[in-house]
Amino acid sequence: MSNYLANLWRSNKNLVAFLFLMVLFRSAIADWNVVPTGSMLPTIRIGDRIFVDKMAYDLRVPLTHIDIAHLADPKRGDIVTVDSKAAHELLVKRVIGVPGDVIALRENVLYVNGVRADYRPIAQAPMPDVASGQAVYLTERFDGVSHVVRLSPMAPSPVSSFGPVTVPAGEYLMLGDNRDDSADSRYFGFIPRKEVMGRARNVAFSLDPAHFFLPRVNRFGAPLDQSVASN
């Protein structure tokens, strides 16, 4: 048996080393995450695999949440992954409020530090349900941040209004871009800084669950906040 195991190791040690290094790389440096829900529509589609920069904010010991070095803090508008204890799952949300910000929502109209966000219809519909009246898409602009949000006038969220609330030190307020269908800080509360795992700016690759998981080639590598006009 010992000779068999030794031969097996010699035959596969390069593969084992590669897999081990890949696990370390995905744990501490960069990874891709599957997005199974539509809470970030239209920015992130169901079936997208997003590229996550694990070193955007912190350097951590691989396979742990132990910080080695603090590199930066999330900014308003960042799309981040969150290992949420309150939600008991990995979340993908957008940072809306940073520590000290006063945030309010009035019938899906956002106010940041007392300033109303600007909303404008987008030039090109990002999703096919716009024509049916099931959803409305607007560009939301506040404090230099610009991105598209999805609203559902026929089925508004019961938490389309809240606040004003002040974001505590060391925590963040996060919302999904699909404002009427997102479980976010309105349900789970403020997000502790230590639960933020990384930043997402690009789609890694995308498979369409509505069409036998065929690849959406035009979304491969697409920047998240500039890809909303592509189907």
C-alpha positions as CSV (number, residue, x, y, z in Angstrom):
1,M,0.0,0.0,0.0
2,S,2.8,2.4,0.9
3,N,4.5,1.8,-2.5
4,Y,1.1,2.4,-4.2
5,L,0.6,5.7,-2.4
6,A,4.2,6.8,-3.2
7,N,3.8,6.0,-6.9
8,L,0.4,7.8,-6.9
9,W,2.0,10.9,-5.3
10,R,4.9,10.9,-7.8
11,S,2.5,10.6,-10.7
12,N,0.2,13.4,-9.5
13,K,2.3,15.7,-7.4
14,N,2.3,18.5,-10.0
15,L,-1.5,18.3,-10.3
16,V,-1.9,18.4,-6.5
17,A,0.5,21.3,-6.2
18,F,-1.4,23.2,-8.9
19,L,-4.8,22.6,-7.2
20,F,-3.4,23.7,-3.8
21,L,-2.0,26.9,-5.3
22,M,-5.3,27.5,-7.1
23,V,-7.2,27.2,-3.8
24,L,-4.9,29.6,-2.1
25,F,-5.1,32.1,-5.1
26,R,-8.9,32.0,-5.1
27,S,-9.0,32.4,-1.3
28,A,-6.7,35.3,-0.9
29,I,-6.1,37.1,-4.2
30,A,-8.9,36.7,-6.8
31,D,-12.0,34.5,-7.4
32,W,-15.2,34.3,-9.4
33,N,-18.6,34.1,-7.7
34,V,-21.8,32.7,-9.2
35,V,-24.8,35.1,-8.8
36,P,-27.9,33.0,-8.4
37,T,-30.5,35.7,-7.8
38,G,-31.7,38.9,-9.5
39,S,-31.1,41.3,-6.6
40,M,-28.5,43.2,-8.6
41,L,-30.4,43.4,-11.9
42,P,-29.7,44.8,-14.4
43,T,-26.0,45.3,-13.5
44,I,-25.5,41.6,-12.7
45,R,-27.6,39.0,-14.5
46,I,-28.7,35.7,-13.2
47,G,-26.1,33.3,-14.4
48,D,-23.2,35.8,-14.4
49,R,-20.0,34.7,-12.8
50,I,-18.4,37.9,-11.5
51,F,-14.6,38.4,-11.0
52,V,-13.9,39.4,-7.4
53,D,-10.7,41.2,-6.4
54,K,-10.0,39.7,-2.9
55,M,-7.1,42.2,-2.4
56,A,-9.1,45.3,-3.2
57,Y,-9.4,46.2,0.5
58,D,-7.4,43.7,2.6
59,L,-4.7,41.1,2.5
60,R,-5.8,38.0,4.4
61,V,-4.3,34.7,5.4
62,P,-5.4,32.2,2.8
63,L,-8.5,30.2,3.7
64,T,-9.3,32.5,6.7
65,H,-10.7,35.9,7.4
66,I,-7.6,36.9,9.3
67,D,-6.3,40.3,8.1
68,I,-2.6,40.7,7.4
69,A,-2.8,44.2,6.0
70,H,-5.5,46.8,5.5
71,L,-5.2,48.2,2.0
72,A,-8.3,50.4,1.4
73,D,-11.9,50.9,2.4
74,P,-15.0,50.4,0.3
75,K,-16.3,53.6,-1.4
76,R,-19.8,54.7,-2.4
77,G,-20.8,52.9,-5.5
78,D,-18.5,49.9,-5.1
79,I,-20.0,46.5,-5.8
80,V,-18.8,44.2,-3.1
81,T,-19.1,40.6,-1.9
82,V,-20.1,40.2,1.8
83,D,-19.8,37.1,4.0
84,S,-22.9,38.0,5.9
85,K,-23.5,36.5,9.3
86,A,-26.9,38.1,9.5
87,A,-27.9,36.6,6.1
88,H,-26.0,33.3,6.6
89,E,-24.7,33.5,3.0
90,L,-22.5,35.3,0.6
91,L,-24.1,38.5,-0.7
92,V,-23.3,40.8,-3.6
93,K,-24.5,44.3,-3.1
94,R,-23.6,48.0,-3.9
95,V,-22.2,50.3,-1.2
96,I,-24.5,53.2,-0.8
97,G,-23.5,54.6,2.6
98,V,-20.0,54.8,4.2
99,P,-19.4,55.5,7.9
100,G,-20.9,58.8,9.0
101,D,-23.3,59.1,6.0
102,V,-26.9,59.9,6.6
103,I,-29.0,57.8,4.2
104,A,-32.8,57.9,3.5
105,L,-35.0,56.3,0.9
106,R,-38.4,57.8,0.0
107,E,-40.5,55.6,-2.4
108,N,-37.2,54.4,-3.9
109,V,-35.8,57.9,-4.2
110,L,-32.4,57.9,-2.5
111,Y,-31.0,60.7,-0.3
112,V,-27.4,60.8,0.7
113,N,-26.5,63.4,3.4
114,G,-29.6,65.2,2.7
115,V,-29.0,65.5,-1.1
116,R,-31.5,63.8,-3.4
117,A,-30.1,61.5,-6.0
118,D,-30.7,62.4,-9.7
119,Y,-32.8,60.0,-11.8
120,R,-33.0,59.9,-15.5
121,P,-34.4,57.3,-18.0
122,I,-31.7,55.4,-19.8
123,A,-31.3,55.7,-23.5
124,Q,-31.4,52.0,-24.2
125,A,-33.4,49.4,-22.4
126,P,-31.1,46.9,-20.7
127,M,-33.7,44.1,-20.2
128,P,-36.6,42.9,-22.3
129,D,-39.2,43.3,-19.6
130,V,-39.1,47.1,-20.0
131,A,-41.5,47.0,-22.9
132,S,-44.1,45.0,-20.9
133,G,-44.3,47.5,-18.2
134,Q,-43.1,45.1,-15.5
135,A,-40.0,47.1,-14.7
136,V,-38.6,50.6,-15.0
137,Y,-34.9,51.3,-15.4
138,L,-33.3,54.6,-14.4
139,T,-29.8,56.0,-14.1
140,E,-29.2,56.9,-10.4
141,R,-26.6,59.5,-9.8
142,F,-25.3,60.7,-6.4
143,D,-22.0,62.1,-5.2
144,G,-20.2,61.2,-8.4
145,V,-21.6,57.7,-8.5
146,S,-23.7,56.7,-11.5
147,H,-25.4,53.3,-12.2
148,V,-28.7,51.8,-13.3
149,V,-31.4,50.7,-10.9
150,R,-34.4,48.5,-11.6
151,L,-37.8,49.4,-10.1
152,S,-41.0,47.4,-10.1
153,P,-44.0,49.8,-10.1
154,M,-46.5,46.9,-10.1
155,A,-44.8,45.2,-7.1
156,P,-43.0,47.8,-5.0
157,S,-40.9,46.7,-2.1
158,P,-42.4,47.1,1.4
159,V,-39.1,48.8,2.4
160,S,-39.0,51.3,-0.5
161,S,-38.9,54.0,2.2
162,F,-36.7,54.1,5.3
163,G,-34.6,56.5,7.4
164,P,-32.9,58.8,7.6
165,V,-30.3,56.6,9.3
166,T,-26.7,57.4,10.2
167,V,-24.1,54.7,9.1
168,P,-22.1,53.8,12.2
169,A,-18.3,53.7,12.3
170,G,-16.8,50.5,10.9
171,E,-20.0,49.6,9.0
172,Y,-21.7,50.2,5.7
173,L,-25.1,50.5,4.2
174,M,-25.6,48.4,1.1
175,L,-28.5,48.0,-1.4
176,G,-29.2,45.9,-4.4
177,D,-29.7,47.6,-7.8
178,N,-32.9,45.7,-8.2
179,R,-34.5,47.9,-5.5
180,D,-37.9,46.3,-5.2
181,D,-36.5,42.7,-5.1
182,S,-33.3,42.8,-3.0
183,A,-32.6,41.5,0.5
184,D,-30.0,44.0,1.7
185,S,-29.3,46.4,4.6
186,R,-33.0,47.2,4.7
187,Y,-33.4,43.6,6.1
188,F,-30.0,42.6,7.5
189,G,-28.9,46.0,8.9
190,F,-25.5,47.7,8.5
191,I,-22.7,45.6,7.1
192,P,-19.6,45.3,9.3
193,R,-16.3,46.2,7.6
194,K,-14.8,42.8,8.5
195,E,-17.5,41.0,6.5
196,V,-16.5,42.7,3.2
197,M,-14.6,40.1,1.2
198,G,-13.7,41.8,-2.1
199,R,-14.8,44.2,-4.9
200,A,-16.4,43.2,-8.2
201,R,-16.0,45.3,-11.4
202,N,-16.2,42.8,-14.2
203,V,-18.2,39.8,-15.4
204,A,-15.8,36.8,-15.6
205,F,-18.2,34.8,-17.8
206,S,-21.9,34.2,-18.0
207,L,-24.3,31.3,-18.7
208,D,-27.9,31.9,-19.6
209,P,-30.2,29.7,-17.5
210,A,-33.2,30.6,-19.7
211,H,-31.5,29.1,-22.8
212,F,-29.9,25.8,-21.6
213,F,-27.0,27.6,-19.9
214,L,-25.5,28.6,-23.2
215,P,-22.7,31.2,-22.8
216,R,-23.5,34.9,-23.1
217,V,-20.3,35.6,-24.9
218,N,-20.9,39.3,-25.1
219,R,-20.8,39.5,-21.3
220,F,-17.5,37.8,-20.9
221,G,-15.2,40.3,-19.3
222,A,-17.8,43.1,-19.5
223,P,-17.4,45.9,-16.9
224,L,-20.4,45.8,-14.6
225,D,-21.4,49.4,-14.6
226,Q,-21.0,49.8,-18.4
227,S,-22.6,46.6,-19.6
228,V,-26.2,47.3,-18.8
229,A,-27.1,48.0,-22.4
230,S,-26.1,44.5,-23.5
231,N,-28.6,41.6,-23.6
